[in-house]
Amino acid sequence: MNLLKNSTCFAFLAFCLGCNSWPGLRDRDQTRAGTSETPTAQQLVAYLNNNGSRVQAIQCNQVAIDAKQGNQTAPGLDGLMVCQKPRNFRLKAKVIGQPAIDIGSNNNEFWYWISKVEPVPYVFHCNYEDLDRGNVRLPFPFHPEMIVSALGMGEYDPSKQYEVKVNQQNIELIEPVALYQGKQVRKSTLFARKAIAQGKYQVAGHILRDGQGKEICTATVYEVQVSKETGAVLPQRIKIIWPEEKMEMVLRLNDMQVTTVTPERADRLFSRNDLSTLPGFDLAKWAPDQGTAIQRTRGLAP
């Protein structure tokens, strides 16, 4: 399993826009005008819901990614990303005009295809019902809820009992324990200590932790943009870290627009039907869509 996980992650990195050093990530200015009064959980949830309700779908026509795993960095990727609440997502990218990556999700399943996966570049897919049972180990980290939250589209249940923690740099809004992929998790939203204005707070990032407090995934927002269409505050540069996989990505989201996705387009876009000519692999069954899993000394591998 570790061999498959490493080969999948490294294959993804082989198509990501990379360099030997990370771009300078600016420290957020904590001294700008605003109020340092600690907001309540109700105020933070109200702000997030107001912002999230302005956006049902976004389309980013120019996605650039810097990525590394351990000491490995990777060469150039550019692509198109569309996201629609609650779980519709598609990222398609090319390198030198050739398809390289396809990552997608709809309400029923998610999938990913990376052309450099060896020995066979399967379309790996998994049904969310199987994933929620907790019996699926993912070779590639994929957290659709974190993507929606990191893109500024998330909406929060005001009836939940949230916890607010304050440290020197951030205010942390912590959601109650919930089940995710069969495990207990806590999700936190980070805000800058100083409010931008009365009732407006700068989202600094998002953290997904397991039941013991260990970080599963962290998304840090470094730059934001304001939608001309709706006034929603959306991220422009995000750094995502998966500590267990020792994997990091910086996403630059240029030419991002709040959009409307028609049902007809959603059926086409948020589906792997256009990948039907490629061999598939069911992660829940741990077997190719046609045929049986390949036996090896320890476990199964595609």
N, C-alpha and C positions, 0 to 999 in steps of 0.2 A: 504493500500500500504506500509506504514511504517513497519507494522508487517511482510509482505512478504519480504521487503528489509532486515530487521534485521535478520530474520530467514535464509535467503539465505546467507548473509555474514557470519553469525556465523557458519552455516553449512560448508561453505568453510574453515573457520578458524579451524574447528574441525579436518581437515585433513592436516593442514599445519605444517611443522616442526617448533616447537616453544620452547621457554624457557621463564623463568620469567624475564630475562634481555636481552637486545639487545646486540649482539656482538659488541666489540669495533670497531667503524668506524673511520679509520685513517683520520686525517686532511691532506688534500692535501698539499704537499710541494710547496709553492709558490716561494721559493728562489733558485730553481734549475737553471742551466744554460739555457739561452734563451734570447729572446728579449722581452721587455715590450712595444714596439711600438704598438699602437692601429691599428689593421688591418681594412681594409675597408670591407663593406658588400660583395663586389665582391670577395675578397680574402677568406673570411670565406665560402661563398657558393661554391667557386671552391674547397676548401679543402674537404668540406662535400661530394660534388659530386664525387670527385676523390676516396674518401674512400668508399662511398656507391656503386659506379660502380664496385668495386672489388668483391662485394658479391651479389649474387642473391638469395641464400638460405643458411641457416645454420641448423645444427642439434646438439643439446646438449643432450648427453646420460646420464648425471647426473645432474639433477636439484634439488637443495635443497632450501627450502623456510622457512624463519622465518616470522611469521605474527601475527598481533594483531589488534583488533578493540576495541577502548576505552581501558579498563583495562583487556580485555580478550586476553589470548594467547592460542596457540593451539599445539597439539602433531604432530608426525612425518610424513613427506611426502617425497617421492622420485619419480622422474618420468623422462619422455622423452619429449623433446620439439623440434619441427621442425617449421621453419618459412621461407616462400618464398614470395618475393615481387610480387604484391603489398599488398594482403590481406590474403594470405594463411597462416594459423596458426593452430597448434595442440599441446596441452599440455595434456598428459595422465599420471595419477599418481596412485600409489597403496599404501596401508597401510597394512603391514603384508601380502603381497601377494594378497590382495583383491582390486579390482578396487574401487577408491574413487572419482576421479575427472576426468572430460573430458571437456576441453574448446577448441573450434575450430572456424575457420572462413574460408570462401572462398570468391570469388568475389561477390557472391549473398547474403550470409547470415552468421550469426554467431550463435553459440549455446553454452550452458554450461549444464553440468549435475553434480550434487553433491549428493552423495548417502545418505547424512544425512539430506537433505531437508525434512521437514515435512509439511503437512501429506503425500504428495506423492512426491517421487524424480523424478519429470518430467525432460525431456530433454527440457529445455527452449530454444526457438529459435526465431529469428527475421530476416526478410528480410531487407537488407540495404536501399532499396527504401522506405519502411515504416519508418525505423529509421530516414532517412534524412528529412522526412516530419515533424518531431518534435513532433509526437503524441504518442511516446512510452516512458514510464518511465521504466528505467532499475532497477530491484531489485539488480543486481550485476554490478558493474562498469566495463565497457569493452571499451577500446579505441584502436582499431587495429592500427591506425596511430601512436599512441604513442609507441606501442610495436615495430613497425618497426624502428622508430627513435631511441628509447632507445637501440636497438640491434646494432646500428651503420650502418644500412642498408639504411637509408633514403636518398633520392635524392631530390634536391631543384631546383625550377624553377628560373633560372638566370635572367629571364625577369621581375620578381616581384620587387617592390620597398621596399626593406628591410630597417629597422631602426637598428642602432647600438647604444647601451647604455653601458656605462662603470661605474662600481662601484669599491669599494675597493678590492673585491675578484674576480669578474667575468666580462667578456665581454658578453653582451646579444645581440643576433641576433634575431630580432623580425619580424615575417612575417605579411603581411597585414591581415586585417580582412577577415575571410572566414566563410562560413556556415558549421556547424557541428551539426548533429542531430537537424536540424531546428533552430539552434541558432548561433548568431555571436560569433566567438571565435578568439583568437590570440594565435599563437604558438611561443614559444621562445626557442632558443637553447643557452645554457650557455657554455662559454669557460673559462678556467683558464687565468688569466691576462697575464702570461708569456708564450710565444710560446715555444714549445719543441725545435724547430729548425726553420730555415727560411721557412715560408710557411706551417708549421705544428703546429696545435693548439690542446690542450687537451680538449676534450668535457667533461664538468663537469655535464651536465644534460639537462633536457628538461622540459618545463612548458606549460601547456594548461590553458588559462584563458578565462573567458567569456567576453562579451562586456563591462562589468563594471570593468574589471580588477581582478575579483575574481578568485582565483586558482581553477580549476576543477581537475587537476591531475598534479603531479610533479614526475619526475624520476631523481634521482641523481646517477651519476656514481662514484663509489668509487675505483674500481680497473679495469684495462684493461688488455687485452692480444692481442698479435699480431699473426695473422693467418700465419702459415708457408707456406700455399699454395699460398696466394695472397698478403701478407703484409698488409692487412687491419687491422686497430685497432678496436677491438671489446671489449665490456664490459665483465667483469668477475663477478663483484658484483654490483648490482643495488638496490637502495631503491626507492620504489614507494609509494606515499602518495595520498590518496583521502580524502581531508579535510572534505567534506560534510558527507561522510560515516564514518569519524573518523577511517579510515582503513589504515594500513601500511603493506608493504611486503618488505622483503629483499630477492632478488634472487641471489643464487650462481650458476653460470653457469660453470660447470666443464666438461671437455672432449667435448668442443665445436669445431665443425669443419665446415668449409665452404664446401658446398656440392652441388650436382646437383640433382634435383628432376625430374625424367622423367614424362611425361604427364600421363602415366599409373599409376605410383605411386601416383601422385598428385590427380588423380580422386578417388583413394581409400582412401588416407590419409586425404585429406581435404574435407571430407564428413561425414555426420552423418548417413550414411547407416548402419554402423555396430552398431548403437544404435536403429535401427528400431523396435526391440522387446520391447523397453521401452516406456512408455507413454510420449507423447509430449505435449508441451504447447506453443501456439503462442502468443508472447508478444504483437504484434500489435493488434490482435483480442481480446486479454486478455481472451482466452478460450482454453480448451484442444483441441487437434487435432480432437478428436472424442467426440461428445457431446457438451454441453454448459457450459459456465462459472458458477461457484457456486455463488449464490447470498448471500450477507450478508448485514448488516444494512448500512454500508458505503462502496459503491463501490463493486468491484469484487475481489475474491481471489481464487487461485487454491486450 
